Every structure is written in structure tokens, then in C-alpha cells.
């Protein structure tokens, strides 16, 4: 965390199959619009993206992070939560969206969360 990252290349985490905790907090990241960022065998349980500049999240972004249990998206600039964004996160136990600019949440955005 706290590295002033502003861009992550597609496939940045493809080879990190045993990584359980990914902390990208306190950077300058803006958009996460592509599910190609994460590999298909990534085992991340905790993903921390708080205190960035994230404005949008693609509908398929978390599709490959099915084991995710903790997701922190707090303190960003997210305005919209689209239907299906969290559908594949069946093990998610904790989701933090606090301190964003959310003004719209589509119906059924949280339907598969326990």
C-alpha cells in the first residue's frame, strides 16, 4: 500500500496464484474496468482497495475472485453500483463501501451476498 500506483496492467496478478491478501490501498488507482487484471486461479481472500481514486468498477471485475471474503472499497469516488458486480462473491463476509460518492445502486446488486 501507499505506493502512488496509478495504473495496473492487464494480467498484473496472473502468476500470483497463492497470494491470499492483496493490499492496494492508499494509491492513485482510478479505474478497474477489466476482469483481465486478475488471473483465473487467484486465491485472494482479502482485497483492500481503499483510499484510491476509483470511479468505476466493471461488472465482471470480481468474477475471478470467487474465494474473496473481505473487500474494502472505502474512501474512493465510486458513484454507481451495478447489478451483478458482486454476484460471484459467494464467500464474501465483509464489504466496505463507506466514504464513496454512491448515488445509485441497481436492483439486485447484492442478491448473492450472505
Helices and strands as residue ranges (DSSP letters): E 21-23, E 31-32, G 35-37, E 46-48, E 56-57, E 70-72, E 80-81, E 94-96, E 104-105
